[in-house]
């Protein structure tokens, strides 16, 4: 542990650009792409269930149809789960102590 003191003026506070939030347009585009991919998977599930109906056990086709039925709900939840802060480890503010209020007899003035 070092006990050296820094001499000289205090360094100015430096802001990290990595703590800036993602631009709204980029966030919206990312969420739209993810939603479209998931809806594409849903279409593939429906088509595969129809094409494979007579070639695979019925349970497989029903599972594909069930996945296609549930996927829109999951896709909407994931698409709406945007703009959350992605916190990095570390503290970006310094806590300040609040001083005690003055006592009643120290307030002065009044009567």
VEXKOL-362134 format. One record per residue: residue in three letters; x, y, z of N, C-alpha, C in turn; chain. Coordinates in Angstrom, 3 decimals. Each point is the difference from the previous one (the first is absolute). Layout:
// residues N
+--------+----------+----------+----------+----------+----------+----------+----------+----------+----------+--------+
: residu :       nX :       nY :       nZ :      caX :      caY :      caZ :       cX :       cY :       cZ : chaine :
+--------+----------+----------+----------+----------+----------+----------+----------+----------+----------+--------+
:    Ala :        X :        Y :        Z :        X :        Y :        Z :        X :        Y :        Z :      A :
...
+--------+----------+----------+----------+----------+----------+----------+----------+----------+----------+--------+
This chain:
// residues 111
+--------+----------+----------+----------+----------+----------+----------+----------+----------+----------+--------+
: residu :       nX :       nY :       nZ :      caX :      caY :      caZ :       cX :       cY :       cZ : chaine :
+--------+----------+----------+----------+----------+----------+----------+----------+----------+----------+--------+
:    Unk :    0.842 :   -1.174 :    0.000 :   -0.842 :    1.174 :    0.000 :    0.884 :    1.233 :    0.000 :      A :
:    Unk :   -0.255 :    0.888 :   -0.889 :    0.805 :    1.200 :   -0.139 :   -0.614 :    1.139 :    0.813 :      A :
:    Unk :    0.868 :    0.781 :    0.605 :   -0.474 :    1.140 :    0.786 :    0.424 :    1.314 :   -0.627 :      A :
:    Unk :    0.414 :   -0.044 :   -1.280 :    0.433 :    1.235 :   -0.662 :   -1.199 :    0.901 :   -0.232 :      A :
:    Unk :    0.247 :    1.260 :    0.090 :   -1.042 :    0.981 :   -0.271 :    0.263 :    0.618 :   -1.360 :      A :
:    Unk :   -1.059 :    0.270 :   -0.682 :    0.130 :    0.720 :   -1.263 :    0.098 :    1.476 :    0.304 :      A :
:    Unk :    0.927 :    0.637 :   -0.640 :    0.093 :    1.442 :    0.179 :   -0.448 :    0.675 :   -1.284 :      A :
:    Unk :   -0.479 :    1.184 :    0.118 :   -0.460 :    0.729 :   -1.179 :   -1.502 :    0.107 :   -0.011 :      A :
:    Unk :   -0.519 :    0.652 :   -1.027 :   -1.448 :    0.203 :   -0.063 :   -0.731 :   -1.312 :   -0.259 :      A :
:    Unk :   -1.250 :   -0.030 :    0.446 :   -0.824 :   -1.190 :   -0.201 :   -0.318 :   -0.142 :   -1.489 :      A :
:    Unk :   -0.017 :   -1.237 :   -0.471 :   -0.284 :   -0.241 :   -1.411 :   -1.491 :    0.187 :   -0.255 :      A :
:    Unk :   -0.364 :    0.510 :   -1.190 :   -1.427 :    0.171 :   -0.297 :   -0.684 :   -1.352 :   -0.160 :      A :
:    Unk :   -1.304 :   -0.014 :    0.262 :   -0.758 :   -1.236 :   -0.113 :   -0.087 :   -0.407 :   -1.468 :      A :
:    Unk :    0.244 :   -1.261 :   -0.264 :   -0.021 :   -0.504 :   -1.372 :   -1.247 :   -0.847 :   -0.177 :      A :
:    Unk :   -0.779 :    0.279 :   -1.052 :   -1.215 :   -0.747 :   -0.275 :    0.319 :   -1.110 :   -0.985 :      A :
:    Unk :   -0.587 :   -1.168 :    0.234 :    0.231 :   -1.151 :   -0.866 :   -1.101 :   -0.065 :   -1.041 :      A :
:    Unk :    0.379 :   -0.092 :   -1.257 :   -0.987 :   -0.085 :   -1.065 :   -0.689 :   -1.361 :    0.022 :      A :
:    Unk :    0.629 :   -1.007 :    0.564 :   -0.619 :   -1.328 :    0.038 :   -1.199 :   -0.041 :    0.930 :      A :
:    Unk :   -0.139 :    0.985 :    0.860 :   -1.164 :    0.019 :    0.887 :   -1.192 :    0.699 :   -0.659 :      A :
:    Unk :    0.198 :    0.516 :   -1.214 :   -1.098 :    0.659 :   -0.710 :   -0.989 :   -1.058 :   -0.493 :      A :
:    Unk :   -1.281 :    0.297 :    0.025 :   -0.979 :   -0.984 :   -0.468 :    0.070 :   -0.158 :   -1.515 :      A :
:    Unk :   -0.472 :   -1.142 :   -0.469 :   -0.049 :   -0.276 :   -1.431 :   -0.987 :    0.972 :   -0.652 :      A :
:    Unk :    0.321 :    0.543 :   -1.182 :   -0.946 :    0.912 :   -0.664 :   -1.348 :   -0.678 :   -0.235 :      A :
:    Unk :   -1.060 :    0.776 :    0.074 :   -1.355 :   -0.535 :   -0.129 :   -0.211 :   -0.695 :   -1.346 :      A :
:    Unk :    0.520 :    0.584 :   -1.085 :   -0.175 :   -0.604 :   -1.329 :    0.685 :   -1.357 :   -0.080 :      A :
:    Unk :    1.195 :   -0.120 :    0.585 :    0.711 :   -1.281 :   -0.014 :   -0.739 :   -1.041 :    0.836 :      A :
:    Unk :   -0.519 :    0.432 :    1.144 :   -0.736 :   -0.907 :    0.869 :   -1.260 :   -0.511 :   -0.700 :      A :
:    Unk :   -0.724 :    0.905 :   -0.637 :   -1.223 :   -0.373 :   -0.701 :    0.299 :   -0.948 :   -1.159 :      A :
:    Unk :    1.054 :    0.279 :   -0.762 :    0.368 :   -0.866 :   -1.126 :    0.402 :   -1.392 :    0.490 :      A :
:    Unk :    0.746 :   -0.063 :    1.092 :    0.409 :   -1.300 :    0.553 :   -1.218 :   -0.809 :    0.449 :      A :
:    Unk :   -0.949 :    0.662 :    0.667 :   -1.188 :   -0.705 :    0.472 :   -0.880 :   -0.450 :   -1.159 :      A :
:    Unk :   -0.083 :    0.817 :   -1.057 :   -0.790 :   -0.392 :   -1.169 :    0.619 :   -1.199 :   -0.706 :      A :
:    Unk :    1.324 :    0.009 :   -0.135 :    0.674 :   -1.153 :   -0.631 :   -0.244 :   -1.268 :    0.804 :      A :
:    Unk :    0.115 :    0.072 :    1.303 :   -0.222 :   -1.172 :    0.845 :   -1.439 :   -0.499 :   -0.140 :      A :
:    Unk :   -0.966 :    0.918 :   -0.039 :   -1.400 :   -0.383 :   -0.137 :   -0.241 :   -0.664 :   -1.356 :      A :
:    Unk :    0.563 :    0.564 :   -1.062 :   -0.190 :   -0.585 :   -1.334 :    0.637 :   -1.387 :   -0.105 :      A :
:    Unk :    1.140 :   -0.199 :    0.615 :    0.613 :   -1.338 :    0.024 :   -0.924 :   -0.996 :    0.705 :      A :
:    Unk :   -0.548 :    0.406 :    1.113 :   -0.877 :   -0.903 :    0.742 :   -1.277 :   -0.299 :   -0.765 :      A :
:    Unk :   -0.539 :    0.978 :   -0.706 :   -1.188 :   -0.256 :   -0.809 :    0.340 :   -0.877 :   -1.208 :      A :
:    Unk :    1.225 :    0.124 :   -0.502 :    0.451 :   -0.889 :   -1.072 :    0.080 :   -1.446 :    0.475 :      A :
:    Unk :    0.483 :   -0.191 :    1.224 :    0.045 :   -1.345 :    0.583 :   -1.419 :   -0.535 :    0.172 :      A :
:    Unk :   -0.926 :    0.876 :    0.340 :   -1.401 :   -0.423 :    0.152 :   -0.558 :   -0.500 :   -1.332 :      A :
:    Unk :    0.268 :    0.718 :   -1.081 :   -0.470 :   -0.424 :   -1.322 :    0.613 :   -1.348 :   -0.378 :      A :
:    Unk :    1.286 :   -0.161 :    0.296 :    0.670 :   -1.282 :   -0.288 :   -0.659 :   -1.131 :    0.792 :      A :
:    Unk :   -0.369 :    0.260 :    1.247 :   -0.677 :   -1.031 :    0.807 :   -1.334 :   -0.396 :   -0.631 :      A :
:    Unk :   -0.789 :    0.974 :   -0.431 :   -1.285 :   -0.301 :   -0.641 :    0.193 :   -0.792 :   -1.293 :      A :
:    Unk :    0.923 :    0.434 :   -0.838 :    0.235 :   -0.668 :   -1.286 :    0.524 :   -1.411 :    0.236 :      A :
:    Unk :    0.941 :   -0.150 :    0.924 :    0.546 :   -1.325 :    0.289 :   -1.076 :   -0.929 :    0.551 :      A :
:    Unk :   -0.871 :    0.521 :    0.850 :   -1.084 :   -0.824 :    0.546 :   -0.915 :   -0.476 :   -1.121 :      A :
:    Unk :   -0.316 :    0.866 :   -0.948 :   -0.865 :   -0.393 :   -1.113 :    0.658 :   -0.970 :   -0.948 :      A :
:    Unk :    1.270 :    0.260 :   -0.320 :    0.705 :   -0.873 :   -0.952 :    0.361 :   -1.362 :    0.588 :      A :
:    Unk :    0.283 :   -0.035 :    1.283 :    0.440 :   -1.242 :    0.630 :   -1.140 :   -0.792 :    0.638 :      A :
:    Unk :   -1.228 :    0.478 :   -0.105 :   -1.132 :   -0.618 :    0.687 :   -0.097 :   -1.496 :   -0.255 :      A :
:    Unk :    0.151 :   -0.442 :   -1.239 :   -0.171 :   -1.426 :   -0.317 :    1.324 :   -0.764 :    0.037 :      A :
:    Unk :    1.129 :    0.651 :    0.283 :    1.302 :   -0.677 :   -0.011 :    0.588 :   -0.213 :    1.390 :      A :
:    Unk :   -0.444 :    0.754 :    0.968 :    0.519 :   -0.129 :    1.365 :   -1.177 :   -0.293 :    0.926 :      A :
:    Unk :    0.282 :   -0.427 :    1.213 :   -1.110 :   -0.221 :    0.943 :   -0.799 :    1.298 :    0.202 :      A :
:    Unk :   -1.271 :   -0.171 :    0.249 :   -0.896 :    1.142 :    0.160 :    0.449 :    0.892 :    1.159 :      A :
:    Unk :    0.624 :   -0.581 :    1.010 :    0.451 :    0.786 :    1.154 :    1.035 :    1.045 :   -0.417 :      A :
:    Unk :    0.847 :   -0.324 :   -0.956 :    1.006 :    0.956 :   -0.465 :   -0.687 :    1.178 :   -0.697 :      A :
:    Unk :   -0.949 :   -0.289 :   -0.861 :   -0.725 :    1.069 :   -0.686 :   -0.786 :    0.855 :    0.991 :      A :
:    Unk :   -0.621 :   -0.637 :    0.983 :   -0.736 :    0.763 :    1.018 :    0.941 :    0.867 :    0.836 :      A :
:    Unk :    1.184 :   -0.511 :    0.273 :    0.986 :    0.788 :    0.747 :    0.435 :    1.222 :   -0.810 :      A :
:    Unk :    0.171 :   -0.172 :   -1.311 :    0.354 :    1.135 :   -0.850 :   -1.126 :    1.033 :   -0.043 :      A :
:    Unk :   -1.233 :   -0.472 :   -0.064 :   -1.146 :    0.919 :    0.003 :   -0.101 :    0.723 :    1.345 :      A :
:    Unk :    0.230 :   -0.723 :    1.083 :   -0.029 :    0.628 :    1.327 :    1.106 :    1.049 :    0.133 :      A :
:    Unk :    1.188 :   -0.318 :   -0.526 :    1.097 :    0.975 :    0.042 :   -0.358 :    1.236 :   -0.817 :      A :
:    Unk :   -0.625 :   -0.215 :   -1.155 :   -0.402 :    1.128 :   -0.845 :   -1.096 :    0.829 :    0.669 :      A :
:    Unk :   -0.813 :   -0.629 :    0.824 :   -1.066 :    0.728 :    0.692 :    0.531 :    0.800 :    1.190 :      A :
:    Unk :    1.025 :   -0.500 :    0.662 :    0.540 :    0.655 :    1.195 :    1.041 :    1.057 :   -0.358 :      A :
:    Unk :    0.683 :   -0.177 :   -1.108 :    1.102 :    0.893 :   -0.359 :   -0.393 :    1.474 :   -0.119 :      A :
:    Unk :   -1.170 :    0.365 :   -0.503 :   -0.329 :    1.441 :   -0.054 :   -0.025 :    0.668 :    1.373 :      A :
:    Unk :   -0.491 :   -0.690 :    1.003 :   -0.036 :    0.576 :    1.351 :    1.412 :    0.232 :    0.525 :      A :
:    Unk :    0.866 :   -0.957 :   -0.217 :    1.394 :    0.134 :    0.438 :    0.689 :    1.103 :   -0.783 :      A :
:    Unk :   -0.256 :    0.056 :   -1.318 :    0.637 :    1.013 :   -0.840 :   -0.410 :    1.402 :    0.412 :      A :
:    Unk :   -1.260 :    0.183 :    0.332 :   -0.472 :    1.324 :    0.420 :    0.632 :    0.389 :    1.325 :      A :
:    Unk :    0.087 :   -0.935 :    0.930 :    0.641 :    0.303 :    1.284 :    1.448 :    0.403 :   -0.194 :      A :
:    Unk :    0.717 :   -0.736 :   -0.851 :    1.403 :    0.321 :   -0.232 :    0.169 :    1.295 :   -0.782 :      A :
:    Unk :   -0.916 :    0.268 :   -0.931 :    0.095 :    1.240 :   -0.779 :   -0.279 :    1.219 :    0.866 :      A :
:    Unk :   -0.874 :   -0.139 :    0.972 :   -0.326 :    1.124 :    0.876 :    1.000 :    0.166 :    1.137 :      A :
:    Unk :    0.874 :   -0.957 :    0.166 :    0.993 :    0.062 :    1.081 :    1.232 :    0.730 :   -0.500 :      A :
:    Unk :   -0.162 :    1.274 :   -0.288 :    1.123 :    0.782 :   -0.490 :    0.206 :    1.232 :    0.843 :      A :
:    Unk :    1.063 :    0.693 :   -0.263 :    0.363 :    1.249 :    0.646 :    0.283 :   -0.145 :    1.484 :      A :
:    Unk :    0.307 :   -1.203 :    0.444 :    0.441 :   -0.135 :    1.377 :    1.447 :    0.444 :    0.079 :      A :
:    Unk :    0.371 :    0.513 :    1.138 :    1.397 :    0.386 :    0.185 :    0.842 :   -1.233 :    0.134 :      A :
:    Unk :    1.100 :    0.020 :   -0.677 :    0.971 :   -1.088 :    0.132 :    1.104 :    0.504 :    0.912 :      A :
:    Unk :   -0.180 :   -0.239 :    1.279 :    0.957 :    0.515 :    0.975 :    1.272 :   -0.815 :   -0.035 :      A :
:    Unk :    1.086 :    0.718 :    0.046 :    1.298 :   -0.647 :    0.119 :    0.380 :    0.037 :    1.473 :      A :
:    Unk :    0.838 :   -0.918 :    0.407 :    0.407 :    0.039 :    1.400 :    0.753 :    1.292 :    0.299 :      A :
:    Unk :   -0.210 :    0.492 :    1.153 :    0.670 :    1.231 :    0.390 :   -1.014 :    1.048 :    0.414 :      A :
:    Unk :    0.471 :    1.006 :    0.686 :   -0.859 :    1.068 :    0.461 :    0.365 :    1.254 :   -0.768 :      A :
:    Unk :   -0.992 :    0.684 :   -0.557 :    0.259 :    1.173 :   -0.806 :   -0.363 :    1.297 :    0.715 :      A :
:    Unk :   -0.258 :   -0.066 :    1.266 :   -0.299 :    1.207 :    0.747 :    0.617 :   -0.140 :    1.380 :      A :
:    Unk :    0.215 :    1.137 :    0.600 :    0.525 :   -0.007 :    1.355 :   -1.138 :    0.366 :    0.945 :      A :
:    Unk :   -0.185 :   -0.791 :    1.017 :   -1.049 :    0.278 :    0.976 :    0.438 :    1.181 :    0.858 :      A :
:    Unk :   -0.934 :    0.885 :    0.275 :    0.298 :    1.153 :    0.843 :   -0.703 :   -0.170 :    1.337 :      A :
:    Unk :    0.678 :    0.410 :    1.040 :   -0.593 :   -0.077 :    1.332 :   -0.905 :    1.208 :    0.206 :      A :
:    Unk :   -1.125 :   -0.246 :    0.598 :   -0.924 :    1.093 :    0.328 :    0.266 :    0.403 :    1.434 :      A :
:    Unk :    0.247 :    1.282 :    0.158 :    0.317 :    0.492 :    1.341 :   -1.256 :    0.014 :    0.854 :      A :
:    Unk :    0.213 :   -0.073 :    1.297 :   -1.121 :    0.035 :    0.936 :   -0.638 :    1.387 :   -0.015 :      A :
:    Unk :   -1.282 :    0.053 :    0.221 :   -0.713 :    1.271 :    0.057 :    0.427 :    0.760 :    1.255 :      A :
:    Unk :   -0.012 :    1.328 :   -0.075 :    0.378 :    0.763 :    1.191 :   -1.040 :   -0.181 :    1.109 :      A :
:    Unk :    0.473 :    0.108 :    1.217 :   -0.911 :   -0.123 :    1.127 :   -0.931 :    1.195 :    0.051 :      A :
:    Unk :   -1.113 :   -0.170 :    0.707 :   -1.028 :    1.038 :    0.052 :    0.553 :    1.308 :    0.559 :      A :
:    Unk :    0.838 :   -0.072 :    1.035 :    0.512 :    1.219 :    0.617 :    1.097 :    0.649 :   -0.836 :      A :
:    Unk :    0.513 :   -0.698 :   -1.018 :    1.014 :    0.587 :   -0.876 :   -0.598 :    0.698 :   -1.207 :      A :
:    Unk :   -1.303 :   -0.150 :   -0.215 :   -0.633 :    0.590 :   -1.162 :   -0.031 :    1.519 :    0.065 :      A :
:    Unk :   -0.118 :    0.540 :    1.151 :    0.012 :    1.449 :    0.168 :   -1.247 :    0.654 :   -0.565 :      A :
:    Unk :    0.001 :    1.293 :   -0.045 :   -1.129 :    0.745 :   -0.559 :   -1.287 :   -0.323 :    0.738 :      A :
:    Unk :   -1.097 :    0.185 :   -0.656 :   -1.284 :   -0.376 :    0.578 :   -0.436 :    0.930 :    1.089 :      A :
:    Unk :   -0.222 :   -0.493 :    1.218 :   -0.569 :    0.799 :    1.088 :    1.009 :    0.389 :    1.001 :      A :
+--------+----------+----------+----------+----------+----------+----------+----------+----------+----------+--------+
